[in-house]
Amino acid sequence: MKNDCNLFSMQEMTETFNEETIIQNICKILGKEETEFLPCHLAIDECLEILESIELEKLRTKMMRRLIHKKTFEHARFLGKCWAIIVDATGLFCFKEKHCKNCLKKTYNKGTADEYRHYYHNVLEAKKESYS
């Protein structure tokens, strides 16, 4: 949601999303009782850390099935037939030390005294394009 709202930091998300109207809308979307405030980004991160990745995959699948069932993408058909899809690679995580065997790495200032590495994970996402 942070990225979809063009917010640049988790702290900015915490501050922006804790406005009365936004809290009401998020509670409606989630089907939850209205609350006084939303959890901060640190609490959200802690919850996500203990979730098994398979649970997040199930959630993504459930969300996509619902979007397809509601025909959310019908207006994005190109010439009334095919969907135009943009494929975008984006970074998910970045670490100063190797996190796992699947980490990609990038070396900065290679061959100098200031050389350092970042380890990261990327994801390939498909985006719909609107022709309205």
Summary of the structure (lengths in Angstrom):
residues: 132
radius of gyration: 19.1
end to end distance: 23.3
largest distance: 57.4
contacts: 250
relative contact order: 0.10
helix: 37%
strand: 25%
